[in-house]
Amino acid sequence: MPTQPAFPTSQLRIEAWDDPIIDRLGHDPRSTYVETYWLGILGPSACWLLRRMADGLDADPDGFDMDLSDTAAAIGLRLNGGRHAPFLRTLGRLCQFRMARQCGPEVLEVRRKLPPLTLAQVDRLPAELQDRHRARVAEQGQRTITSDDPTRRIRRLALTLVQLGEDRDATARQLREWRFDTGLCDTAAGWAWNIRHRLAAPPPGTSRPPGTSGPPANRSPEERPALDGAA
């Protein structure tokens, strides 16, 4: 079970989580997609909070200071109760689902766009919504395949899935669900998985302190592999 993040109880700095892939492929927190499909996964409090923070980032793209007491009251949650207060649990839920991430004790980076649901998340929806989501994805997938370079598009989607935590096999299954060619699905999943490991590996001549993981902070842009799906 993930540890509940520690948040301040008075004010939190809200900034945009810059993720070019999700920003390009995702859905606005105030969109019909999020209301229809993410609501049952994230819960109403988390969705309302994302909507309010999206409004705040529209008004102040560089970030803004969010009063926690006022915001909690505005969406009908209590802030009392220490770290287990309902509002702080909602903030923690956003981090759990990677809709937000802490950058220091008093800064929270929030996604401007929410990613499409994965297959596992779609399976949690009621049967009617599962059918609607699959029909929507199939329609969009066919339209995209005919209007965009399929190799470039499928690589972007595969990399998005890997970044969201899907393994190689799950990524390929999700791509097949989106009606891409089976051979392309397996190839794109392998490509995205290799990119993930290249990002996690330290550059030549450097070492990583014990117990750390993820891409090294000192890697220059020239040493990072391209993430835009280009061959």
C-alpha positions in Angstrom: 0.0 0.0 0.0 1.5 3.4 -1.0 2.3 5.8 1.8 0.0 8.7 2.1 2.0 11.8 1.0 2.5 14.5 3.6 0.8 17.8 2.7 0.7 21.2 4.5 -2.6 22.1 6.0 -2.8 25.8 5.1 -1.5 26.5 1.5 -0.2 24.5 -1.4 1.6 25.8 -4.5 0.0 24.4 -7.6 2.0 24.2 -10.8 1.5 22.4 -14.2 3.0 19.0 -14.7 4.7 19.3 -18.0 4.2 16.0 -19.9 4.3 16.6 -23.7 2.8 13.2 -24.5 -0.1 13.2 -22.1 -0.7 16.9 -22.9 -1.0 16.0 -26.5 -3.1 12.8 -26.2 -5.0 13.4 -23.0 -8.4 14.9 -21.9 -9.1 18.1 -20.2 -10.3 17.5 -16.5 -13.5 19.4 -17.4 -14.2 17.3 -20.5 -17.1 14.9 -21.1 -14.6 12.0 -21.3 -13.4 12.6 -17.7 -16.9 13.1 -16.4 -18.1 9.9 -18.1 -15.2 7.5 -17.6 -12.7 8.8 -15.0 -15.3 9.8 -12.5 -16.0 6.2 -11.4 -12.2 5.5 -11.2 -11.0 8.6 -9.4 -14.1 9.5 -7.5 -16.1 12.7 -7.5 -14.0 14.7 -5.0 -10.8 14.1 -7.0 -12.5 15.0 -10.2 -13.9 18.2 -8.8 -10.5 19.1 -7.4 -8.9 18.6 -10.7 -11.4 20.8 -12.4 -10.8 23.6 -9.9 -7.0 23.3 -10.3 -7.4 23.3 -14.1 -9.3 26.6 -13.8 -6.6 28.0 -11.6 -3.8 27.0 -14.0 -5.8 28.6 -16.9 -5.9 31.8 -15.0 -2.3 31.6 -13.8 -0.2 29.3 -16.1 2.9 29.7 -14.1 1.2 28.4 -11.0 -0.9 29.7 -8.1 -1.2 29.4 -4.3 -4.2 27.2 -3.3 -5.7 27.9 0.1 -6.5 24.4 1.3 -9.2 25.3 3.8 -11.2 27.3 1.3 -10.7 24.7 -1.5 -11.8 21.9 0.8 -14.9 23.8 1.8 -15.7 24.6 -1.9 -15.9 21.0 -2.9 -17.6 19.8 0.3 -14.7 18.2 2.2 -13.3 18.6 5.6 -9.7 19.5 6.3 -9.7 18.6 10.0 -8.5 15.2 11.1 -4.7 15.5 10.5 -3.1 13.7 7.7 -6.2 11.5 7.3 -8.5 14.5 6.7 -10.8 13.8 3.7 -9.4 16.6 1.6 -5.8 15.5 2.2 -6.8 11.9 1.3 -8.2 13.3 -2.0 -4.8 15.0 -2.7 -3.1 11.7 -2.0 -5.5 9.9 -4.4 -4.5 12.3 -7.2 -0.8 11.3 -6.5 -1.7 7.6 -6.3 -3.2 7.7 -9.8 -0.4 9.9 -11.1 -2.7 12.9 -11.8 -0.4 14.9 -9.6 3.0 14.6 -8.0 4.7 16.3 -5.1 7.8 18.5 -5.9 8.9 19.4 -2.4 6.7 19.6 0.7 4.6 22.6 -0.4 4.5 22.2 -4.2 2.1 20.0 -6.2 2.5 19.5 -9.9 -0.9 18.7 -11.6 -1.6 17.3 -15.0 -3.3 19.7 -17.4 -4.7 16.7 -19.3 -5.8 13.3 -18.0 -4.6 10.2 -19.9 -7.0 7.7 -21.6 -8.1 4.8 -19.4 -6.1 1.6 -19.6 -7.7 -1.7 -20.3 -7.6 -2.6 -16.6 -9.3 0.7 -15.7 -11.9 0.2 -18.4 -12.7 -3.3 -16.9 -13.7 -1.6 -13.7 -16.4 0.4 -15.4 -20.1 -0.7 -15.6 -20.8 -2.9 -18.6 -22.6 -0.1 -20.5 -19.7 2.3 -20.1 -17.2 -0.4 -21.1 -19.0 -0.8 -24.3 -19.3 2.9 -24.9 -15.6 3.4 -24.2 -14.5 0.6 -26.5 -16.7 1.9 -29.3 -15.3 5.4 -28.8 -11.7 4.1 -28.9 -12.3 2.0 -32.0 -13.9 4.9 -33.9 -11.0 7.3 -32.9 -8.4 4.6 -33.7 -9.8 4.0 -37.2 -10.0 7.8 -37.9 -6.4 8.3 -36.6 -5.0 5.4 -38.6 -6.3 6.9 -41.8 -5.2 10.5 -41.1 -1.8 10.0 -39.4 1.3 8.0 -39.8 0.4 4.8 -38.0 3.9 3.9 -36.9 4.5 7.3 -35.3 1.1 7.4 -33.7 1.3 3.9 -32.2 4.7 4.6 -30.8 3.4 7.7 -29.0 0.5 5.7 -27.6 2.8 2.9 -26.5 5.2 5.2 -24.8 2.2 6.8 -23.0 1.1 3.5 -21.7 4.6 2.5 -20.5 5.0 5.9 -18.7 1.7 5.2 -16.9 3.1 1.9 -15.6 1.9 -0.7 -18.0 4.3 -3.6 -18.7 5.3 -4.7 -22.3 2.6 -7.3 -22.7 -0.2 -5.1 -21.3 0.9 -2.3 -23.6 0.7 -4.5 -26.6 -2.8 -5.8 -25.5 -4.1 -2.2 -25.1 -2.8 -1.2 -28.5 -4.6 -4.3 -30.1 -7.7 -3.2 -28.3 -7.4 0.1 -30.1 -7.5 -1.8 -33.4 -3.9 -1.3 -34.5 -2.2 -3.9 -36.6 -1.0 -6.8 -34.4 2.5 -6.7 -35.7 2.8 -3.0 -35.1 1.4 -3.4 -31.6 4.2 -5.8 -30.5 6.9 -3.8 -32.2 5.7 -0.5 -30.7 5.4 -2.0 -27.2 9.0 -3.3 -27.4 10.2 0.1 -28.7 8.5 1.9 -25.8 9.8 -0.5 -23.2 13.4 -0.1 -24.6 13.0 3.7 -24.4 11.9 3.4 -20.8 15.1 1.4 -19.9 17.3 3.8 -21.8 15.9 6.7 -19.8 16.5 4.8 -16.6 20.1 4.0 -17.4 22.8 6.4 -16.3 24.9 7.9 -19.1 28.3 6.5 -19.8 30.9 7.3 -17.1 28.4 8.1 -14.4 27.2 6.1 -11.4 24.0 6.3 -9.4 23.9 6.4 -5.6 22.7 3.1 -4.0 18.9 2.9 -3.6 18.1 5.4 -6.3 16.2 4.8 -9.6 14.8 6.7 -12.6 16.6 8.8 -15.1 19.6 10.8 -13.7 19.0 14.4 -13.2 22.3 15.4 -14.8 21.6 13.9 -18.2 21.8 16.6 -20.9 19.0 16.9 -23.5 21.4 15.7 -26.2 21.8 12.4 -24.3 18.1 11.7 -23.8 16.3 9.6 -26.4 13.6 11.3 -28.4 10.1 10.7 -27.1 8.1 12.0 -30.0 7.7 8.6 -31.7 10.2 9.4 -34.5 12.1 6.5 -35.9 
